[in-house]
Each structure stands twice: as C-alpha cells, then as structure tokens.
Amino acid sequence: MTSGPLSSAELNDLVAGLHRVTHNLWWTWNQDAQELFQELSPRSWQHLYHNAVAVLHEVSEYELRVRLQDPEFCSRVKNVLGQFHFYMKDRETWGQTNAPQLKKNPVAYFSAEFGFHETLPIAAGGLGILAGDHAKSASDLDLGFAGVSLFYREGYFQQAIDQENWQTEYYTLLNPRNLPIEPVLDNKGEPLVCVVEIALSEVYFQAWRINVGRVPVYLLDTNRPENEQRFRELTLRVYGGDNTTRIMQEILLGIGGVRLFRALGIEPSVYHMNEGHAAFLALELVREKMNLGKTFAQAMEATKPQCIFTTHTPVEAGHDRFNRDLIGYALTKMQQQLKLNMDDFMALGQVNPHEPFCMTVLALRASRAANGVSELHGQVSRHMWQSMFPGKKLEEVPIGHVTNGIHLLGWMKGPVRRFWRRKLNQPDSECRKGACWEDEINSPEFWKRVADPSFISDEELWALRYELRRELIEFARRRLLLQTHRVTQGDFIAFDHLLNPDALTIGFARRFATYKRAPLIFEQFENVVKLVHDKQRPVQFIFAGKAHPRDDEGKRFIQKVIHLSRFSELKGHLVFVENYDVHVARQMVSGCDVWLNNPRRPLEASGTSGMKASCHGCLNMSIMDGWWREGYDGTNGFAIGPDSHPDSIEEQDRVDSTNTYKVLTEEVIPAFYERDSNGIPRQWIQKIRRAMVTLVPEFNTWRMVKQYAEKYYIQK
Ligand SMILES: *Cc1c(COP(=O)(O)O)cnc(C)c1O
C-alpha cells in the first residue's frame, strides 16, 4: 500500500486507467471492478442499471481524485487495473498456442444481435446472448476474432404490461456517450464512413467499437447526416419494422460488415455467419472476386472455403424469406454486379423454383461447413435441408453440430463468484504465476472436486442456496412493487409477504415464443393450486419473458400467466417479473431451485438459460430437447418424458403437461423436502453436486469456442 498522498501524475494514471476499464466490457465479468463502480456511487449504480461508463460520468473528476486518496480504495483500484493489465497483456494463451494463424487473419463473426450486459440492450434473445458469450470466450482464450453487428440506437424494446395484462412495447434512446462503445475513426480523427447500396440509394454508415476484453465487436450505424431520413432510422431497432426494413438491415450487416473490415485493413480468414441474417456477406465476397476478373462460378467456388454457417432454429419463422420483388428492389445493384439474371439470382436462395428467397439456403450454399447448436438440432437440420443436397443420404447432409454454451464468469452472480473464489483460494482474484481465475473456474478438474464433501460441505451449499433464493425473492418483491404502481385498481398485495423464502421456487424465463409453451404447467391448474397451498411442502413460481412485438399468440401467453398470478388461487405463489433481460435472467437462474423448460420437442434447438442455472446450484427440469438431452444423466436434474415425442401436437401438449406434473410430484418435491435431522436435504444437494460436476465444465463457451476453432476455424 502506498504511503503519503498520491502525486498528480499517479492520480492521472489511475483516473485514465479507470476510464479505460469502463470502455472494455471486461468489467462486466470482473467482480472487483463492478464493486468499485458500485461503491463510487451506489445509487447511480442501481439507477443507471449497473452502467460503469455512466457512473464515471456521474462522479466528478475532482471527486474521483479525492476518493483515490483513500489508501484502501486506491489499493483496490490498483488491484483492478493490475488484473485488467494482466488479462490484456501478451502471454501464453490457448489461442497463441493453438490458433496462431488467426491472430493475423481473424475470425469475422457476423451476428444481427449481441447480448453482453444490461447496459447495452441490443439483443432480442438467446441468439444474441450466445453471440455475446462467444465473443467473451474468444477473448478469454485469446482467439483472433472480430464481431460485427448493428448499433440499434433504441435497442430491443422494453416491456410494460397494461390494464388488460397485455404486453406493450416502448423504446428508450441509447446515448453513445454513456455506453461502453467508442466511435471508429479514420486517420484524420473523423468517424470512418463506408457505404452500401440499398435499392438505388447509397447508404452511408459509421461504426462503433465495443472492446470485449481482447477482441473487438463493431456496430454499424446508418444514423449519418448524408442519409435520407428513412435510412438514418434503419438501425434504430433490433429486427425493427417489416420485411423491407429487415432485408435492408441484413444488407447492411452482411455487405456493410465486409466493407468495414476492408476499410479497417482487417483480412479475416473465416467469415462466420451466426444465423442466416448475415448471409449477404457471401455475395459481397463473390462481387469482390468478380471485380478482380473471376466469373461468378469461379468467385462462388473461391468464396465457399471462407465461410461457415451456424443455423439456430428449426422453427420456420426463424428462417428469413424474402419475395422476388423485394429481392429485386433491395439488391438491384448487387444483382447487376454479379451479372446474374433475376432467376439465377433468386436461385441462390431457393431449393425449388418460384419460392421466396431464403437466407438459410444462401448461407448453406455459400459455406464450406454448417452446424446446428445441439446434437438433436443437427439431426433435425439435416432432415430439414436434405432437399438442398439431392442424392445425399440423411447422414451425408453436410450439417454437423456444436452444442451451445455460456460464458461462465459473465453469468455467475456476485455471491457465487465470491464463493468459488474462496474455494479456489483466490480471495483477491489475483492471477498468480499465470494461473488465472478465468482459467481455473473453467477447468473440469476444479468442478470434479465439487463432488467431494470435504471440499464443500452440504451445509455450505445449502446456505448458499438460501442466500441466492432470498436475493431473488427480494428482487422480485422490489420489481413487483414498482410494476404494480402503475396498476390503479386497488388490488393491494403486501409485497413483503409475497413469495415464501423457504418454498421450492420454480423459474421460467425466456422469450415467450409459443413453442416454448410458457403456460403449459397451468394446464394442470387444480393440481398446481394444491401444490402451492401445501403447508408442509409448498411450491411457488416466478415467470418472466418478452413476446415478439408482432406475436399476439405469445402475448396471450403472457396475459394468461399474469392473469393467473393476480386473479386466481395462485395469487402470491406465482409472479410475473416484467421486462426480462440479462439482469432479470441472472437473478432468476441463480435464485430459483428448479429451472423449468418445456418446449415442444424438437423445436428448442439448444436453449442456454438452463446452463446458467447449474453453477448456482439451480437444477434443471426439462423436456429432453436441445442441450438437455446431452446434459441429463439421470443424477443431475430432472427429465420430463422420454427422449422422443408423439407426432401430434395436441397429444404432445397433453402428455408433456401430465409428465411435468408427474415429475414435479414424484421426484422434485420429495427430493427437495426430504430433510435429515439437521434440516439438510441431502439427496437434493447430491443432485446439485452432480449438476456442477457434470454440466458446468461441459456447457460453457470455452468448450464451445474451442470446438468451433478446432472443427471449423483452423484450416489445416
Ligand atoms: C439466456 C437468455 C436467453 C436464452 O434462453 P433460452 O433458454 O435459450 O430460451 C434469452 N434471453 C435472455 C435475456 C437470456 O439471458
């Protein structure tokens, strides 16, 4: 610790260092950094929704310098800056060792959405969260990687519920000054401006850079004075507007993204399309090669080895399709430059003549490799796209799989990070002799030790579970109080008695896409009422999720759940937390005892929210779909139904709701409430251990990104 006051030069360094840290998302997965910003201004931290950039704007430079004279605070700042420095510096890493060629020619990762943190709400759901976690792990592993997406100034919508319990959407404008992003500048210090052709117009765009640890993600932004108003608003909202907006956004993402890399002098070795939205990038790569004298066929042949494609859903609506008129209109310049007539141009996105142009088809056609996001999803995708590969047997259809994961440190809640840090004997989180917290928490050896009761006792795991459940319940009470302020019907609930901190708490939070069947469990209404009112073994439910703005069926599901929560015998035992986002997700996956997942099999390609639960000791109870088929081993959670499904949807819904209730009453509730003489549910805790040992080291993005690298990125 320093003695005596800090010199002005030292203060300058520390202040500059803190600003640098706020402009790198690294702080979003570093506990110590977050605690510093929180302590600087606790109320702003809460009010500004954990936005370190905005907090530093809130605190005057003078105040910051004064507070740095507190030796204790100062030494913590130095510790954080030291950790950041160590994280960023050149050293022996997985990427340096295993993928040195990607350092010079990185992976260009295109995604229409990226979900990083609650302060940057530019993701609609799991696809974006996955992209964000992919980037974070690419950074941890030190892979050559650069992401591209769009800067949605109004982000994804905020959810409010009206008097009829109907979801309404509102948008708030993001202020770049208060975000962890910085403008990409040219060598004159002006914003770097590029251009794409959309229909007959030239559309100008600039870019913002997000530093995700060691890797950049660029957000394209058409809000430029050169553009007509309609193009200035093109990047306003995530998947905003109609199909015309959509295709224009996708032209910007795919074609504009490639042009940005050219302008930056980045020469990617692989173009990874995260979902079909980005597939137009292939057309740009073809166009470039034709400019150098190749024919279309030669250029396409040479483009294929550069591209890989990940498909994310078997749901039809998840595959963008554009009609001929729209394609002809929006891509007229590209069509001319590729020297294709309209039929041949359309054929790039068609399996059969006369059908609309499908982005997935273009992506598959233009890629050297493609994959689904779980084993079952790989199978389903091969089936779905078999007709594109005439003469190939099902198993020969060139779509493999890499099962999704999560960025472990980014999802771990504060108390849990502290808990594991203590177990790793790294209370100050310092990296010693190259052995880093990031490395150790991701190592299977570490998680294997969780099986050992002398390493962690049942008692301390149970205490941790109680702490997390209590935090969730208090969070839900706070949120419900705020939510209900808007409701004027005098329907008063004593919020401090809402939800029971001792009760088995079941969580369900995800997009309210109808195939996820949020209200399925309430098909067993009378039975569920009995369960929640059981005095000895009570159960309660916390729900959250947004429906797509144009999905009325999804909104009806929300309406149903909220209605039950307010006007049925479930009142007080079922709550709906509004405005689901990354922050709500973190509270829920950590605080719930059981994570319920009941999609209509096989439509949940992977699902990732359940993976976030395991490291917190929340157990999965899920249909055998997506990742859970691979994760479940009979000891580490609960399976709803067999590894198969009936053909008829009605039959499926009926069987699945019956099975859900059955598993709940026959397996879940008994295991949770069977306590020994010390009040400890030994059997339950054994399952938690098994979940930690078997699931955490497997279903994370370290494993996933390494697989992408080994299977697809690194070309031998
Ligand atoms: C993890 C997450 C998702 C994805 O959850 P699924 O289980 O894949 O549906 C969606 N939204 C948010 C905010 C998340 O954190």
The ligand as a MOL file (V3000), in Angstrom:
LIG
                    3D

  0  0  0     0  0            999 V3000
M  V30 BEGIN CTAB
M  V30 COUNTS 15 15 0 0 0
M  V30 BEGIN ATOM
M  V30 1 C -30.0680 -16.9240 -21.6490 0
M  V30 2 C -31.0470 -15.9320 -22.1450 0
M  V30 3 C -31.9220 -16.2580 -23.1810 0
M  V30 4 C -31.9450 -17.6350 -23.8190 0
M  V30 5 O -32.6540 -18.5230 -23.0320 0
M  V30 6 P -33.2400 -19.8920 -23.6550 0
M  V30 7 O -33.2940 -20.8350 -22.5670 0
M  V30 8 O -32.2750 -20.3150 -24.7170 0
M  V30 9 O -34.5580 -19.5540 -24.2260 0
M  V30 10 C -32.8120 -15.2940 -23.6180 0
M  V30 11 N -32.8370 -14.0640 -23.0910 0
M  V30 12 C -32.0170 -13.7150 -22.0900 0
M  V30 13 C -32.0920 -12.3330 -21.5350 0
M  V30 14 C -31.0950 -14.6310 -21.5890 0
M  V30 15 O -30.2730 -14.2670 -20.6060 0
M  V30 END ATOM
M  V30 BEGIN BOND
M  V30 1 1 1 2
M  V30 2 1 2 3
M  V30 3 2 2 14
M  V30 4 1 3 4
M  V30 5 2 3 10
M  V30 6 1 4 5
M  V30 7 1 5 6
M  V30 8 2 6 7
M  V30 9 1 6 8
M  V30 10 1 6 9
M  V30 11 1 10 11
M  V30 12 2 11 12
M  V30 13 1 12 13
M  V30 14 1 12 14
M  V30 15 1 14 15
M  V30 END BOND
M  V30 END CTAB
M  END
